[in-house]
Amino acid sequence: MAVGNIYAVILAGGSGSRLWPLSRELHPKQLMKIEDNYTLFQSAFIRLVNCIDDKNILSITNIKLESQVKNQLKEMQEKFCRKSTYRIITEPECKNTAPAIALAIKYIEKLQQDKNIKEDAIIVAVPSDNLITDNEKYCKAVSEGIKLAQEGYIVAFGVRPDRADVGLGYIRAKNNRKIRTIAPDALKVESFIEKPDFETAQEFVDSDKYFWNSGMYAFKASVMMAELKKYERSIYDIIKDAEISSQTPTIPYQEFKEMPDISIDYAVMESTKKLAMIPLECEWKDVGSWEAVYEISELDDNGNYIMGNVVDLDSKDSLVYSTSKLITTIGLKDIAVVETEDAILVCDRNRSQDVKKIVSHLKEREDSTQYNHKTVYRPWGYYTVLNEGCGFLTKCIYVNPGAKLSIQLHHHRNEHWVVLEGKAYILKGEEFFELNKGESVDIDVEEKHSIQNPYDEPLKILEIQQGDILDENDIVRFEDIYGRV
């Protein structure tokens, strides 16, 4: 379906807090590989390529995740043999899906204007954290949704529920002759209920009249903007006058920060009279909690999902997930245990939705474990914090072949580098030189420096920092191939 005015937008800015401690604000679930060779975000992109021209597939994420999304889109560019770079829209601050969709509409309208396309844009907005099978049925549903959107409907995509889930929205829908003349499987939405309590959700499942909301929507740009104007005027007033260009796909921070932190479900879907629904007949899973991970995973004879370095005796119907340390468990029942290098979660498996509350508590006490892992991913590779204390921090830096760190300096710390594996090309002050395995160099406070790896082998460096401020805010960048200056 290569139609010039049909676009897809992948919503990839969420923090995935219900999958803590594996998912963190700076490396959330959609950028992870859950059960495939691709991340959830990449899988969403691949699905859309089957039904929408890939040049019209855009991704929107917050500025903190931009470099990771760019790297994952670069892999998609190579997969589909595209010379041009896939487009990313950048949110200046983490908000929610309503501001994100409004910003995407504004940018797409600018693209249409630059291309002199007069037709109203049709937009399919999809989450980046779903697992979906059967691409043929998926594309059929998208195609039917686009037909309805062209007639002025806002289209939700519903999934028949098989259990009560308080982490999802619910749609009550019924037959409607007018809608079915446009799309034979479509239904008219009677009501939209966002995240009910457990008892209400169970009533919805038992009634057989409700669907889960998949978080996918199709709509005309003008129709969604009109509904935002009607039901969430503050977003409309900011976005209608915002300056944006096709070369700079964002709006100024001072404008975007005034946006309310609200989902499109609360902002529009609970109120609009234009909502129709297409049943999504393919298997669909929202990977929004550890309970969801348990449900999509292959279980052993005792109903357990065991991953990583785990020794278990006599546990049943439990999830035990280790990323590094040995976990030993005895006689668990309906329990989730998740270990990462700096945090451990233990909870009733059926209460995994409440993990989001734990993350809120961590934010309140300014605990960094809600923000990032000891391993932090960057466009050039990643680093792992090995040890830290008063006035010092030790990390291991991994630089991919062909990658390089920005030219930078620090006002509050000096650094000592030792090459552990590979070979480095170093900038120290005004001097460039090679550093081989076993060799080291000192970087003084306020001295310009950079690490580059123009070679074919990965580079591994031990870095020891000393100073009174030892965080990523003490970086002044001068040049950066990843656009972070």
N, C-alpha and C positions, 0 to 999 in steps of 0.2 A: 504494500500500500504506500507507494511513493508519491504522496500528495504534498505539494509545497506548503500548504497551510496547516498541516497536521504535525503536532509536536508531542514529544514525550518529555516529562520532567521527572527525574529520579530524586526523591527527597532523601538526602544522605547526611543530614547534619545532626542527627540525634545522638544522645550520649549512651543509650542502652543500659541505663542504670539498674534495671531488674536482672541483668546478667552479671552484675558485680559479684566477685572481684575479678573475673576474667575480662569483662568489658569495662573500660575506663573512659573518662571524658576525652582524653587525648588519643585513645585507640579503642573505639567502640565496636560493638558486635558486627555492624554492617561491613566493616573493613577486615573481618576475620574469616578464615575458612572454617566452616562448621562441619560439613560432611561432603565436601566436593573439592575439586582441584581449583575452584574459583571461590573468591569471597562472596558473601551474600550480595554486596553491591555489584560486583561483576556479573553475578548470575542474573540479577535484575536487568542489567544492560543487555546481556545476551538474549534473554527472553524477548525484549522489546525489538531487537534487530530483526526478528522474524516477522514483525507486523508493522513496523514504522521505519521509514528511511533513517539509517543510522546518523546521517548528517543532521537530522532534526531531533536527535536524542540529547537532551541537556541534563546536566547534573547540578544540583544546588546543595551547597554545604557551608558550614561556618568557616571563618578564616583560619581557625586553629587546625582544621582537618584538610585544608585546601591542598597542601603538598602531598598528603597521602592519597587523596582522591585523584590528583593529577597522575601520580605514579601508577595507580591501578587502571586509569583510563589509557595510559601509554601502552599497557599490556593489551588492552582491547584494540587499540589502534594497530598494533602489530598483528593481532589475531585476525582482524578483518582487512589487513593490507591497505590501510588508509594513510595517505601522506599528510592530510590535514589533521590538526589536533582537535579532539572533541571538546566541546565548550563546557565551561564550569561557571556557574553563577555563584557569587560569594556573598554570604551574609556577614556583615561587619561584626555581629554579636550573636550569641546563641539565643534564639527566641523559641518559636514553635512553628507548626505547619501553616497557620494562617498568614503570618508575615512572609514566610518562605514562598508560599504560592503567589501572594500578591507581588513580590519582587520578581518571581519568574514570569508572571504575566507582563509586567512592565518591560522586562528585557525582551521578551518575545515580540511584543508590540513594536519595540525599537528595531528589532531585526526585520520584521515585516515592512516597516517604514523604509528602512535602508534598501530593501530589495524591491520596493515599490509594489508590494503585494497588497491588494485592496481587500481581499477576503478576510473575514474574521478568523483568527487563529482558533483551531480546535486543539485542546491540550489534554493529554492523558497524564495524570500525576500519579506516581506509584511510590510506595515505600521501598526502601533499600534492604529490608531485613526479613523478607518473606521467603519461604521455601515453597516452590510450586512445581508440580510435575505436569506432564502432558502439554507441551507447547502448542500443539494444534488446537486444543480446546481453549487454551489461554488466548491465543490470537483470535479465535472466533468470538470470544467474549469481548475482547477489545474492539473488534470490528463492529459488533452490534452496539457497543457503547458509543462509538463515534457516530453512528447513524442517529442515535437519540440526541447526542450533543449537538449535532447539526440542526436539529429541530428546536433547540433552545432549552433542553433539559440538562440539569446537572445529574450525572449518572454515577451512582455508587455500584460497586461490585460486591455481591453478597455470597456468603458461604454457609451452607446448611450446617448448623452446630451439632456436635456430638457429645457435648458436655457443657456444664455451666462454667463460664470463664468470666471473672470480674475485671479482667484486663482489657476486654474488647467492647466495642460498641455493638448495639443490636438494631436491626432494621425490621420493622413490621411492614409487610408488603402484600398487595392483593392484585388480582387480575384487573386489567383495564383495556377495553377494546381499542381505544384510540392509540395507546402506546404499543399494543401488539401489532397494529398495522404497520408500524415503523420497524419494530424488532420483535419477531415472533416469541422469543423467550422472555421478553422484558415484563416487569411488574411496576405498578404504581406504589410509591412509598407512602404508607399511612402515617408512620411515626418513626423517629430516629432517637434512640436512647443511648447515650454515651456512658459506658462503664457502670452498670447497675450493681447493687449489692448481690450477694450470692443467692439469697432466697428469690429475688426478682429474676435473676439470670436463669435459675432452675425452672421457674414458671415459664419463661420464654422458651426454653428447650422442650419442656413437656407439651407446650401448646402446639408445636409444629407449624406455627405461623411466622416465626422469626428467623432471621439470618444473621450471622456474624457480619460486621462491616470489615472488609478486607483492608480498608485504608486506601484503596485505589479509586480514583475519580476521573471522569471525562466531562469536559465542559467547554463551551465557547468562552474565550477570554472576556468578551464584553458582558456576558451573562454573569460570570463569577464576580466581575468588578461591580456590576449593578447590585448583586446580593450583598457584597461587602459594604457597599454604600448604604444599603438599607439596614443591615444587621450589625455591622462592626465599623461604624463610620470613622473611628480614629485611624484605622488602617488605611481606609480609602483616602482620607484627607492627606495623609503623609505620602502615599505612593503616587497619587495622581499628579502631584507637582514635583516629584523627585526627578533630579537630573540623572540620566543614565546613558551610556553609549554602548555600541556593540563591541568596542575595543576594551571598555572598562565595565565589565558586567556586575556592577554593584552600585549602591547609592552611599552617600557620605554617612559615616558613623553617627554623627550628631543627629541626623534625621532618623536612621534606622533604630537607634536606641530608644526613641520615643514610642516605638511600636509596642502594643500590649503583648504579653507572653501568653498566647492563646492558640489552641488547635483549631484547624479548619472545621472540625466536628462541632465544637462548641460555638465557634464564631458564626457558622452558616448552616451546617447540616441539620441541626436541631430545630431550626426556624424556617428554612426555605420551603416554599410551596412548589418548587420546580424539580423536586427530587424524584428520580426514577431509579430502578435497579435492574441490573443484569445478574442472574445467578452464575457464579463461577463454578463450573462443574468439575474442573480438575482438582486434584488433591492440593490442599493449601494449608500451610502452617505458618503461624506468626511466631517467629523465634524471639519471643519477648520475655521469657522467663526460664528458669531452670526446669520447671515442670514441662515446658514446651520442648526443651532439649531432650528430656527424658522420653517424651512421647514419640519423638522422631528417631530415636536411637534403637539400635539392635540390642535386645535384652538377653541376659543369660537365663538358665533354667529356673532360677529363683526370682526372675523379674527384676534383676539389677542391671544398671548401666555402669560399668566399671571402665574407667579410662586412666591410663598412666601407671605410675608406680604404686600399685595398691595390692595389699594382701587382705582378703576378707574371709571371715568365718561366719557362716550361718545367717547372713543378712538377707532380707527379702524386700523387693519392691523399692529399692533405694538407688540413689545416684551418688557415686563416689568418683571425683574428678581430681586428678593430681597433675600439675604441670612440672613439678620438680622433686619435691620431698616425698619420702615413703609415707603413705597413709596406711594404717592398719585398723580394721574395723571388725567388730564382733556383734552379731545379733541385732543389727539395725533393722528397723521396720519403717518404711515410708519416710526416710530421712535423706536429705541432700547434704553432701559434704564436698566443698570445692576449695582446693588449695592453689594459691599462686605463691610466687617467691616472697611476697611481703604481706599476704593476708589470707585468712581462712574463714570460710562461711560454713556454718552448721545450722540447718533449719529443718522444720517439718516440710517435706517435699510439697505438700499441698498448700503451703503458705509462702511459696517462692515469690508471689507477687509483692509481698511485703519487703523484699530486699530493697526496693526503691526507698522505703522509709529509713533503712540503715544508711543509705547513701546521703539522704538529707541530713541525718545526724552528723555524718562525717564532714559535710560541707559546713555545718554550723560551728563545728570545733576546728575548722580549717585543717583537716587532716588530709595530707597529700595523697593518701591511698585511694581517694575517690577520683583523683585527677589523672594520675598516670601510674604506670608500672615502674619497677626498677629498670626494666628494659623500655626504652623510649625510641620510637621509630621516626626517622627523618628522611628527607628526599634522597640523601646520599647513602643511607644505610640505617644503622641504629647504634645506640650505646646502652650499656648495662651498668648501673651503679653497683659497685662491689662493696664499698664501705664508706661511712661518713661519720664525722665527729666534729668536735669544736675546732674550727679553723682548718679542716682538711676534708677532702672528698676524693675517692678513688673510683675511676670508671674504666671500663673496657670499651673501646670505640671500634666499630666494624664499618669499613668504608668499601662500598661496592666497586668493582672494576669500572673505570671510566668516570667515576664520581669525584666530587671535590666539595669540601666545606667552604663556606663563605670566607672572604678576607675580612678579618675582624680584630678587635682588641677588647681587653677587659680593664676596667678602672680599679677593681678591688681584689684581683687574684693573679698569682703567677701559676704557671703550669710546667710540669715535667712530663715529657713523652718518651716512651720506650717502645720500639717496634717489636712486636711479638711474632707476627707472621706477615709475609709479603714484603713489599717495598713501598716507601712513601716518598712523595715529592713535596718538600716543605718550603713554605715561605716564612722567613723570620726577619722582621724588619724590612729591608730592601733586598735581601739575599734569598735566592732559590738554590736548593741543593737536594740530593737524594739522601734518604736515610734507610739503611738496610737492617735486616733482622739482627736484633741484639744491640743496635746503636740507639743513642738517646740524644735529646736536646732540651734545653731550658727556654721557656718563653717568659719574659719579664712582664710585670704589670705595665699596661698601656703600650705594649709592643705589638705592632701589626703582625698577624700570622695567619697561616692557612695550612690545611692538610689536603693533599690531592693524591688520587690513585689513578694515574693514567695507564696503568698496567693491566695485564689480563687476569691476574690473581687477586683474590680478596685481600684486604689489608686489615690487620688487627693491631691496635695500639693500646698500651696501658697508659692512662693519663692520671697524674696525681696533681690535684689542685690545692693551693694553700692561699688563704686570705680571709678577710672578715665578711665578705659576701660571696657565697658559692652557689648561685642559682642562675638560671637561664636569662634572667632579666639583665645581668651584667654582661651583655654582649652588644657591642657597637659594630654594625656591619657596614662595609664599604663597597664590596662587590659580591654578588651572589647570582649564580646561574639559575637558581630556582625562584628568583623574583622576590626575595624576602627583605630587600633593602628598603 
